[in-house]
Structures are given as structure tokens and as C-alpha cells.
Amino acid sequence: MESSSIAIHESGADAKSVMKLVEISAGYWLPRALHVVAGLGVADALDEEPRPAADLAREVGANADALDRVMRLLASHGVFRRVGGKYGHNALSRALRSDHPNSMRAYVRLVGLPVFWKSWEALEQVVRSGKPAVSDVFSYFKEHPQETEIFDAGMKSKAETAIPPVMAAYDFSSFATIGDIGGGLGHLLKAILKSSPKSRGTLFDQPHVIERVEVDEAIGSRLTPQGGDFFRGPLPRCDAYIIMEVLHDWTDEQSLQILKQIRKAAPENSTLLVVETVLPDESAWTEGGGEHFGNHLDINMLVLTGGRERTPDELARLFSGSGWRLSRVIPTPSPYSIVEAVAV
Ligand SMILES: C[S@@+](CC[C@H](N)C(=O)[O-])C[C@H]1O[C@@H](n2cnc3c(N)ncnc32)[C@H](O)[C@@H]1O
């Protein structure tokens, strides 16, 4: 066997730091415990009074010893509080309740769905082939209504935590008409229209998604739902377009197609607002600042959709190939940035 060219000088400090590899490689144990506890509805079964795991296990249909051990692991990471052998709520476990105002239960369940979990299991194959583990994740959801319910609810809880920082970072009220392209059930557009009473909006998504959009009395006829295919159009004519966590689902060619369709519908001087995680550019890495949630999401896109998270330069290239010009990248106090472009 060829010997490595790297000289290995082990010291106590090195041995300690390589423990980091143990932590990383076993890292999935903890999230899996969280998915299962969220799926079982343990946080919903627990009220203010701490309860023993055996009680909770009876209520949610689990084995007492197994649930106790899984909850002990979570409590050791700050999800639930362990007191005198019982479990009580804390801030994170409360957010796992379905009735919490910022509930993340659906999002945790979404990440733990079999289609996600099995796709990550296939990461080696994905890395070898460069192809996603699922051929068309949106068709998959169309054919699995129960999982679609969890997907919708998960996107809603994610969107609800992302919306306040996005709204705080940008003034949408100057636009008379706003199109939310691939806007799902319309959480972002509804929030914008509520805070911009003079604006009107068109929510564009696949017909089977648009069918499930609920009417909001506070907005009334200012929101027009429109079903269709953003690869084919026609898309609505608006002063501004928001496209949140959509481009990252697609390859560069597919993203160009979507952006060209939007440009086809867009009037002169219209604005495009891409809301996504934006990856640190090369200079940030050189300065030691490469760490970003987007690096994780990027691999999720690799395994599930064949899409990717992008740097500002990569987005600028997509824009210049589709009739847009990047004007600025606006960070928000969240992992999401707003990337603004203008029609050229
Ligand atoms: C990751 S979700 C983002 C939803 C929403 N913008 C948000 O951030 O919560 C991607 C959205 O793109 C929609 N989509 C996928 N393919 C589409 C197509 N061909 N035409 C229109 N919408 C599509 C999906 O239905 C889904 O709502």
C-alpha cells in the first residue's frame, strides 16, 4: 500500500481534536431521535407538569425504556428538561408542540420523512453519480398525499420563522403588484400583502398546490391564486417578483428556464427578489468564514432535487443569462438573504 505523504505526529491535543470526527460521524443519531419524538407527538402529550417517560410512552404508544433513553439524549442537548427522572418542557420542547405559535414540529417531521431519510442514505451513490436520489421530488409528493400534508405544514412552519426577518429587511410596499413564483400556500405573499395594504399579489404554483390555498379575509381579492408551470408560463405581469427557496431546487439550466419565463412576463424596470440562503463566496473562506447553514441545505438539494445553494457570483451569472442584473444582496437576521435583481 502506498504510504501517505502526510507526516503524522500525534499529540494529546490532536487526539482530542480528532474526537470531533467521532461527533460528526455519529451526528445523525441525535436528529433521528428528534424526528421520532416529533412524529410520536411526545411534546403534545406533555403539559406543564413534568411526567415520567413511562406515562408518556403509554400515551403515545411507545416502549417506556426506549422512549426514556431517547428523551434523555434529547434532554442532554437542551430539548426537554430532565428533572428527578421525569421530563418537563423547556423552550425547545415547547416549540415541538403542534399548538405552539412558532411550532417547528411539522418541519422536524418533514426533514425526517422517509423520502428525505432514504435519500440521505443514498448519499454515497449520489456522490458517485452526481445525480439526486429521487428522480422528481415534486411528482413524488403529488403522488403521496399524506407526506404532502407534512411537507406543506413543514414549509409553513419554516416560512413562518423566515418571514419576519425577510419582511424586516425589505420594503415591499413600494410595489403595486407582486408575483410570488413557486409561492406554495402563500405564507410570504399573504404576510407582505397584510403589511402593504395598497399592493396586490399573484400567487403562482402548481395547480394541485394552488387548489389548497386558503382565502384570507384580511386580504380578500388583493390576492389572485394562479396555477401553472413556471417552466412553461405564462407567468403574471407584476412590478416585482419574489421567488423564495425555488431556484435552489433546480440545476443551473432549469433555473435559467424559470428566470427567463419570469423575464418574459416582467415589464421594464421590474424587480426580482430571490430569497434563499446565499453561500459564502471564496473570499469569506479565505478569511475563515465559510461556515453557513446553506452548506448543509446544499447537500439536501444535491440528494433530493439535483439543485444547489449558490454564491452571489453564481446567482449573478444566472441573472445575466436570463435578462436580469444583480443589484444587491441584502442579508437578513436569519440564514436567508434577499438577492435583488432588475430587469435589463
Ligand atoms: C421548496 S418549495 C418553496 C415554497 C415557498 N416559496 C416557500 O418558501 O415556502 C418549492 C415550490 O415550488 C413549487 N413548484 C415546483 N415545481 C413547480 C412548477 N413546475 N411550476 C410551479 N411551481 C412549482 C412547489 O409546488 C413548491 O411550492
The ligand as an SDF file (V2000), in Angstrom:
LIG
                    3D

 27 29  0  0  0  0  0  0  0  0999 V2000
  -39.3580   24.4900   -1.6870 C   0  0  0  0  0  0  0  0  0  0  0  0
  -40.9800   24.9770   -2.1020 S   0  0  0  0  0  0  0  0  0  0  0  0
  -40.9500   26.7120   -1.6970 C   0  0  0  0  0  0  0  0  0  0  0  0
  -42.3090   27.2370   -1.3590 C   0  0  0  0  0  0  0  0  0  0  0  0
  -42.3340   28.6880   -0.8570 C   0  0  0  0  0  0  0  0  0  0  0  0
  -41.7680   29.6140   -1.8130 N   0  0  0  0  0  0  0  0  0  0  0  0
  -41.6250   28.7940    0.4800 C   0  0  0  0  0  0  0  0  0  0  0  0
  -40.5010   29.2940    0.5340 O   0  0  0  0  0  0  0  0  0  0  0  0
  -42.1910   28.3300    1.4760 O   0  0  0  0  0  0  0  0  0  0  0  0
  -40.9350   24.9860   -3.8730 C   0  0  0  0  0  0  0  0  0  0  0  0
  -42.2660   25.3050   -4.5210 C   0  0  0  0  0  0  0  0  0  0  0  0
  -42.1100   25.2340   -5.9530 O   0  0  0  0  0  0  0  0  0  0  0  0
  -43.3100   24.6800   -6.4760 C   0  0  0  0  0  0  0  0  0  0  0  0
  -43.0790   24.1260   -7.8220 N   0  0  0  0  0  0  0  0  0  0  0  0
  -42.3310   23.0250   -8.1350 C   0  0  0  0  0  0  0  0  0  0  0  0
  -42.3730   22.8230   -9.4660 N   0  0  0  0  0  0  0  0  0  0  0  0
  -43.1540   23.8020   -9.9940 C   0  0  0  0  0  0  0  0  0  0  0  0
  -43.5430   24.1110  -11.3410 C   0  0  0  0  0  0  0  0  0  0  0  0
  -43.1210   23.3890  -12.3780 N   0  0  0  0  0  0  0  0  0  0  0  0
  -44.3430   25.1910  -11.5240 N   0  0  0  0  0  0  0  0  0  0  0  0
  -44.7660   25.9430  -10.4660 C   0  0  0  0  0  0  0  0  0  0  0  0
  -44.4180   25.6970   -9.1720 N   0  0  0  0  0  0  0  0  0  0  0  0
  -43.6160   24.6270   -8.9440 C   0  0  0  0  0  0  0  0  0  0  0  0
  -43.6830   23.6260   -5.4520 C   0  0  0  0  0  0  0  0  0  0  0  0
  -45.0390   23.2330   -5.5680 O   0  0  0  0  0  0  0  0  0  0  0  0
  -43.3520   24.3300   -4.1480 C   0  0  0  0  0  0  0  0  0  0  0  0
  -44.4630   25.0270   -3.6350 O   0  0  0  0  0  0  0  0  0  0  0  0
  1  2  1  0
  2  3  1  0
  2 10  1  0
  3  4  1  0
  4  5  1  0
  5  6  1  0
  5  7  1  0
  7  8  2  0
  7  9  1  0
 10 11  1  0
 11 12  1  0
 11 26  1  0
 12 13  1  0
 13 14  1  0
 13 24  1  0
 14 15  1  0
 14 23  1  0
 15 16  2  0
 16 17  1  0
 17 18  1  0
 17 23  2  0
 18 19  1  0
 18 20  2  0
 20 21  1  0
 21 22  2  0
 22 23  1  0
 24 25  1  0
 24 26  1  0
 26 27  1  0
M  CHG  2   2   1   9  -1
M  END
$$$$
